[in-house]
Amino acid sequence: MRMRNACILFGACCMIILSLAGCWDIRSVQDINYIAALGIDYKDGKYVVYTQSLDFSNVAKQEGMKSTGKTPVWVGRGEGYSLDSAVNDLYTTSSLQILWDHTTVIIFSEHALQQDVNKMIDSVFRFSGIRYTPWVFGTKESIPDLFTLPIPFNQSPVASILHAPNDVLKQQAYIPPVQLYRMVVELNEPGSTLLLPSMSINKKKWTENDKEVDQYQINGVYALQDGIFRSWFNLKHMHGIRWLSEKITRTPINIGSGEKPEAVLALTKPKSSLSVAIRGLDPKFKLKIDVNGYIEEVMGSLSEAEIISLAKQEIRDEVRHTWEQGLRKKVDVYSLRKYVYRNCNKKWKRAQNGALLQLTPDSLDSIEVNVHIEHAGMNRLRR
């Protein structure tokens, strides 16, 4: 009897064990191709996609450990007459399963931006795993060259400005970074102008053992207005953008007459507000900017009041210069039309949904700037 009960119990245990869900199909991270970056180009009537994949044995390291060699980077390529067919072409030559869950950056070439961007984004979201959070850039450079740039100190590429722009731009920024969800919003919101950072390769600023090393650099912006590519702007003409962006953590400013600065300031977290008066089809905007900061260096004999006055004028000049540069290419760089759409919707509709609004250099009627110096370091300026 006891033997019979034991046999029944053993059989029941075996059935229970066999019915348990197990990890029969589990796969190790080294057996999967995780795409870290996606590049989209357009050549000869075809879409060309590039992918950047990293060796996880070099990316995931124990705390306190440092790599003694450079992290291997794999670049994939596929092409087709549509973005989906280009990705499918990539799949045909992949030795491992491709996953998009860890994609942190998407780069559009200038030729790709001149195509139907909304349609491309719609295709991107069809790749299972793509989220709304990747950083987005435009570029004039070769995308494979951007994906294979060496990273200082043998760090992983995911620590670079390409994959983590916020970490690097906390020290100094002129152009705020853009994530994919923000790109989707700005492309489709009436009156909005998307300013996409332009990623380039700088070949002169850094060396390793007296050998020049290429590094990433944001050198301007691509403007897309009403979902359509408008123009590319050099960074030197776009300094005014920083004063209207709350994403800027810290940005420097040189003040003084002539080419040589008399003082250097670090200004932080600018805040801006707008108001508008519309007479017929002629909107007049009043802009107010408040910014805090501190004085980093004084080369001349300026007082604090003089420094503040010059800083205000410099900010006003930068804002107006950027506005005028945009108008030369028929681009509303500050998305002032969007402000009319949101706050004066009836007048927006009367102007044929903003199409008849006349934007001129005088549309930016006044620029009020307040600069608050929190401290001057070791410089004695109050006299």
C-alpha positions as CSV (number, residue, x, y, z in Angstrom):
1,M,0.0,0.0,0.0
2,R,2.8,2.3,0.9
3,M,4.6,1.4,-2.3
4,R,1.5,2.2,-4.3
5,N,1.0,5.6,-2.7
6,A,4.7,6.4,-3.3
7,C,4.3,5.5,-6.9
8,I,1.2,7.7,-7.3
9,L,2.9,10.6,-5.5
10,F,6.0,10.3,-7.7
11,G,3.9,10.2,-10.9
12,A,2.0,13.3,-9.8
13,C,5.2,15.2,-9.1
14,C,6.5,14.3,-12.5
15,M,3.4,15.5,-14.2
16,I,3.5,18.8,-12.2
17,I,7.2,19.3,-13.1
18,L,6.6,18.6,-16.8
19,S,3.7,21.1,-16.9
20,L,5.8,23.9,-15.5
21,A,6.8,26.7,-17.9
22,G,10.5,26.7,-18.4
23,C,13.0,29.0,-20.1
24,W,13.6,26.5,-22.9
25,D,14.1,29.3,-25.5
26,I,16.1,31.7,-23.4
27,R,19.0,33.3,-25.3
28,S,22.2,35.0,-24.0
29,V,22.8,38.7,-24.8
30,Q,25.8,37.7,-26.9
31,D,23.5,35.7,-29.2
32,I,21.4,38.8,-30.1
33,N,22.2,41.8,-32.3
34,Y,21.1,44.8,-30.3
35,I,20.9,47.9,-32.5
36,A,22.3,50.9,-30.7
37,A,21.9,53.5,-33.5
38,L,20.0,53.7,-36.8
39,G,21.0,55.8,-39.7
40,I,18.8,56.7,-42.7
41,D,20.1,57.9,-46.0
42,Y,18.7,58.4,-49.5
43,K,20.7,57.8,-52.6
44,D,19.8,57.2,-56.3
45,G,16.1,56.9,-55.6
46,K,16.7,54.3,-52.8
47,Y,16.6,54.4,-49.0
48,V,19.8,53.2,-47.4
49,V,19.8,52.2,-43.7
50,Y,22.8,51.8,-41.5
51,T,22.9,50.2,-38.0
52,Q,25.4,50.5,-35.3
53,S,25.8,47.4,-33.1
54,L,28.0,47.1,-30.0
55,D,29.7,44.1,-28.4
56,F,28.0,43.8,-25.1
57,S,30.9,42.0,-23.5
58,N,32.7,45.4,-23.8
59,V,29.7,47.7,-23.0
60,A,28.5,46.0,-19.8
61,K,31.5,46.0,-17.4
62,Q,31.8,45.5,-13.7
63,E,31.9,48.7,-11.6
64,G,35.4,50.0,-11.3
65,M,36.7,48.1,-14.4
66,K,38.1,49.9,-17.4
67,S,38.5,48.5,-20.8
68,T,42.1,48.2,-22.1
69,G,41.0,48.1,-25.7
70,K,38.6,49.9,-28.0
71,T,35.0,48.7,-28.1
72,P,34.3,46.8,-31.3
73,V,31.6,48.5,-33.4
74,W,29.6,46.7,-36.1
75,V,27.9,48.6,-38.9
76,G,25.2,47.0,-41.0
77,R,23.8,48.2,-44.3
78,G,20.6,47.6,-46.2
79,E,18.9,49.4,-49.1
80,G,15.6,49.4,-50.9
81,Y,13.0,51.6,-52.6
82,S,11.2,52.0,-49.3
83,L,12.5,52.2,-45.7
84,D,10.8,48.9,-44.8
85,S,12.4,47.1,-47.8
86,A,15.8,48.6,-46.8
87,V,15.5,47.1,-43.3
88,N,14.3,43.8,-44.7
89,D,17.4,43.8,-46.9
90,L,19.5,44.2,-43.8
91,Y,17.7,41.3,-42.1
92,T,18.8,39.0,-45.0
93,T,22.4,39.3,-44.1
94,S,22.2,39.3,-40.3
95,S,23.7,36.2,-38.6
96,L,21.9,37.0,-35.3
97,Q,18.4,38.1,-34.4
98,I,18.1,41.8,-34.6
99,L,16.4,43.7,-31.7
100,W,15.6,47.5,-31.7
101,D,14.7,47.8,-28.0
102,H,18.1,49.5,-27.2
103,T,18.2,52.0,-30.0
104,T,19.2,55.3,-28.5
105,V,19.9,57.5,-31.5
106,I,18.5,58.0,-35.1
107,I,20.4,60.0,-37.7
108,F,18.9,61.3,-40.9
109,S,21.2,62.3,-43.7
110,E,20.5,65.7,-45.4
111,H,19.2,63.8,-48.5
112,A,16.8,61.8,-46.3
113,L,15.5,64.9,-44.6
114,Q,14.5,66.2,-48.1
115,Q,12.1,63.2,-48.5
116,D,8.8,62.5,-46.7
117,V,10.0,62.6,-43.1
118,N,6.6,61.8,-41.6
119,K,6.4,58.7,-43.7
120,M,9.9,57.6,-42.7
121,I,9.0,58.1,-39.0
122,D,5.9,56.0,-39.5
123,S,8.0,53.2,-40.9
124,V,10.5,53.5,-38.1
125,F,7.8,52.9,-35.5
126,R,6.9,49.6,-37.3
127,F,10.2,48.2,-36.3
128,S,9.2,46.3,-33.2
129,G,11.0,47.7,-30.1
130,I,11.6,51.2,-31.3
131,R,10.6,53.7,-28.6
132,Y,9.8,57.4,-28.6
133,T,12.9,58.3,-26.7
134,P,15.9,58.0,-29.1
135,W,17.9,61.2,-29.8
136,V,17.5,62.5,-33.4
137,F,20.1,64.3,-35.5
138,G,20.6,65.3,-39.1
139,T,24.0,65.2,-40.8
140,K,26.0,66.1,-43.9
141,E,28.6,63.5,-43.0
142,S,28.9,59.8,-44.0
143,I,26.7,57.9,-41.5
144,P,29.1,54.9,-41.3
145,D,31.9,57.4,-40.4
146,L,29.8,58.8,-37.6
147,F,29.1,55.3,-36.3
148,T,32.8,54.3,-36.2
149,L,34.3,57.4,-34.6
150,P,36.8,56.6,-31.8
151,I,35.7,57.4,-28.3
152,P,38.3,58.9,-25.9
153,F,39.7,56.8,-23.1
154,N,38.4,53.6,-24.7
155,Q,34.9,54.3,-23.4
156,S,31.9,52.6,-24.9
157,P,30.3,54.6,-27.8
158,V,27.0,54.8,-25.8
159,A,28.8,57.3,-23.5
160,S,29.4,59.7,-26.4
161,I,27.5,62.9,-27.3
162,L,25.8,60.9,-30.1
163,H,24.1,58.5,-27.6
164,A,24.0,60.7,-24.5
165,P,23.9,64.4,-25.6
166,N,22.5,65.7,-22.3
167,D,25.4,64.5,-20.3
168,V,27.9,66.3,-22.5
169,L,25.8,69.4,-23.2
170,K,25.4,70.2,-19.5
171,Q,28.8,71.9,-19.6
172,Q,28.1,74.0,-22.7
173,A,25.3,74.1,-25.2
174,Y,24.0,76.3,-28.0
175,I,21.5,73.9,-29.6
176,P,19.1,71.9,-27.4
177,P,19.0,68.1,-28.3
178,V,15.8,66.6,-29.7
179,Q,14.2,63.3,-28.9
180,L,12.0,61.3,-31.3
181,Y,8.7,62.1,-29.5
182,R,9.5,65.8,-29.7
183,M,10.3,65.5,-33.4
184,V,6.9,63.9,-34.0
185,V,5.1,66.7,-32.2
186,E,7.0,69.5,-33.8
187,L,6.6,68.1,-37.3
188,N,2.8,68.0,-37.1
189,E,1.8,70.9,-34.9
190,P,0.6,73.9,-36.9
191,G,3.0,76.8,-37.0
192,S,5.8,74.8,-35.5
193,T,9.4,74.7,-36.8
194,L,11.5,71.7,-35.9
195,L,15.2,72.6,-35.4
196,L,17.1,69.3,-35.6
197,P,20.7,69.4,-34.4
198,S,23.3,68.8,-37.1
199,M,26.0,66.3,-36.2
200,S,29.4,66.6,-37.8
201,I,33.0,65.4,-37.4
202,N,35.7,67.7,-36.1
203,K,39.1,66.7,-37.2
204,K,41.3,69.3,-35.5
205,K,40.5,69.8,-31.8
206,W,41.7,66.5,-30.2
207,T,44.9,64.5,-30.5
208,E,46.0,61.1,-29.1
209,N,49.8,60.8,-28.8
210,D,50.3,63.8,-31.2
211,K,47.9,62.1,-33.7
212,E,44.7,64.0,-34.7
213,V,41.6,62.2,-33.6
214,D,38.1,62.8,-35.1
215,Q,35.4,63.7,-32.7
216,Y,31.7,64.6,-32.7
217,Q,30.6,68.2,-33.0
218,I,27.2,69.8,-33.4
219,N,27.7,72.4,-36.1
220,G,24.3,73.7,-36.8
221,V,20.6,72.9,-37.3
222,Y,18.2,71.6,-39.9
223,A,14.9,73.5,-40.1
224,L,11.8,71.6,-41.0
225,Q,8.6,73.7,-41.2
226,D,5.1,72.3,-41.7
227,G,6.8,68.9,-41.9
228,I,8.9,69.9,-44.9
229,F,12.7,70.4,-45.1
230,R,13.5,74.1,-45.4
231,S,17.2,74.7,-44.9
232,W,20.4,74.1,-43.0
233,F,21.9,76.8,-40.7
234,N,25.4,77.1,-39.5
235,L,25.8,77.2,-35.7
236,K,27.4,80.7,-35.8
237,H,24.1,82.1,-37.0
238,M,21.9,80.1,-34.5
239,H,23.2,81.3,-31.1
240,G,20.0,83.1,-30.4
241,I,18.1,79.8,-30.1
242,R,19.7,79.0,-26.7
243,W,18.0,82.0,-25.1
244,L,14.5,80.7,-25.9
245,S,15.1,77.1,-24.8
246,E,14.6,75.9,-21.3
247,K,16.6,72.8,-22.0
248,I,19.8,74.7,-22.0
249,T,21.6,74.1,-18.7
250,R,24.7,76.2,-19.1
251,T,26.0,78.3,-22.0
252,P,28.9,80.8,-22.2
253,I,28.9,84.3,-23.5
254,N,31.7,86.7,-24.4
255,I,31.2,90.4,-24.0
256,G,33.1,93.5,-24.9
257,S,33.9,95.6,-27.9
258,G,36.0,94.2,-30.7
259,E,37.1,90.6,-31.3
260,K,38.8,90.2,-27.9
261,P,36.4,89.7,-25.1
262,E,36.6,91.8,-22.0
263,A,34.7,89.3,-19.8
264,V,33.4,85.8,-20.0
265,L,30.1,84.8,-18.4
266,A,28.4,81.4,-17.8
267,L,24.7,81.8,-18.0
268,T,22.2,79.1,-16.9
269,K,18.7,77.9,-17.5
270,P,17.2,80.8,-19.5
271,K,13.5,81.4,-19.3
272,S,11.5,83.2,-21.9
273,S,8.0,84.4,-22.4
274,L,6.1,85.8,-25.4
275,S,3.1,88.1,-26.0
276,V,1.6,89.2,-29.3
277,A,-0.6,91.9,-30.8
278,I,-2.0,91.3,-34.2
279,R,-3.2,94.1,-36.5
280,G,-4.6,92.6,-39.6
281,L,-2.0,90.1,-40.9
282,D,0.9,91.8,-39.1
283,P,1.8,90.2,-35.8
284,K,4.0,92.1,-33.3
285,F,5.8,89.9,-30.7
286,K,7.2,91.1,-27.4
287,L,9.9,88.7,-26.0
288,K,11.1,88.6,-22.5
289,I,14.2,86.7,-21.4
290,D,15.4,86.1,-17.8
291,V,18.7,84.3,-17.2
292,N,21.0,83.8,-14.2
293,G,24.7,83.2,-14.2
294,Y,28.1,84.1,-13.0
295,I,31.2,85.8,-14.1
296,E,34.0,83.4,-15.1
297,E,36.7,85.8,-16.1
298,V,37.3,89.6,-16.5
299,M,40.1,90.7,-18.7
300,G,39.3,94.5,-18.7
301,S,38.3,97.0,-16.1
302,L,34.5,96.6,-16.4
303,S,32.2,97.0,-13.4
304,E,29.4,94.6,-12.7
305,A,26.8,97.0,-13.9
306,E,28.7,97.5,-17.2
307,I,29.1,93.7,-17.6
308,I,25.3,93.2,-17.1
309,S,24.5,95.9,-19.6
310,L,26.8,94.5,-22.2
311,A,25.5,91.0,-21.6
312,K,21.9,92.1,-22.1
313,Q,22.9,93.8,-25.4
314,E,24.8,90.7,-26.6
315,I,21.8,88.5,-25.9
316,R,19.4,90.9,-27.7
317,D,21.8,91.0,-30.7
318,E,22.1,87.2,-30.9
319,V,18.3,86.7,-30.7
320,R,17.6,89.3,-33.4
321,H,20.5,88.1,-35.7
322,T,19.2,84.5,-35.6
323,W,15.6,85.7,-36.3
324,E,16.8,87.6,-39.3
325,Q,18.9,84.7,-40.6
326,G,15.9,82.5,-40.5
327,L,13.7,85.0,-42.4
328,R,16.3,85.2,-45.2
329,K,15.5,81.5,-45.9
330,K,11.8,82.0,-45.1
331,V,12.0,80.0,-41.8
332,D,10.3,80.9,-38.6
333,V,13.2,79.7,-36.4
334,Y,11.5,80.6,-33.1
335,S,8.1,79.0,-34.0
336,L,6.3,82.3,-33.4
337,R,3.5,81.2,-35.7
338,K,2.8,78.4,-33.2
339,Y,2.3,80.9,-30.5
340,V,-0.4,82.6,-32.6
341,Y,-2.0,79.2,-33.3
342,R,-2.1,78.4,-29.6
343,N,-3.1,81.7,-28.1
344,C,-4.9,83.6,-30.9
345,N,-6.6,80.7,-32.7
346,K,-9.5,82.8,-34.2
347,K,-7.1,85.1,-35.8
348,W,-5.0,82.1,-36.9
349,K,-8.0,80.7,-38.7
350,R,-8.9,84.1,-40.3
351,A,-5.4,84.2,-41.7
352,Q,-6.0,80.9,-43.6
353,N,-4.5,78.8,-40.8
354,G,-1.5,81.1,-40.5
355,A,-0.6,81.0,-44.1
356,L,-1.2,84.8,-44.6
357,L,0.6,85.9,-41.5
358,Q,3.3,88.4,-42.4
359,L,6.6,87.7,-40.6
360,T,9.3,90.4,-41.0
361,P,12.3,91.5,-39.1
362,D,10.0,94.0,-37.3
363,S,7.7,91.2,-36.2
364,L,10.0,90.8,-33.2
365,D,8.9,94.1,-31.9
366,S,10.8,94.2,-28.6
367,I,13.3,92.0,-26.7
368,E,13.5,92.6,-22.9
369,V,16.5,90.9,-21.3
370,N,17.2,90.5,-17.5
371,V,20.5,89.2,-16.5
372,H,21.1,88.2,-12.8
373,I,24.7,87.7,-11.7
374,E,24.7,85.3,-8.8
375,H,28.4,85.6,-8.0
376,A,31.6,86.8,-9.6
377,G,33.9,84.2,-8.3
378,M,37.1,85.8,-6.9
379,N,36.7,88.9,-9.1
380,R,35.9,92.1,-7.1
381,L,33.5,94.0,-9.3
382,R,31.3,96.0,-7.0
383,R,33.1,99.3,-6.7
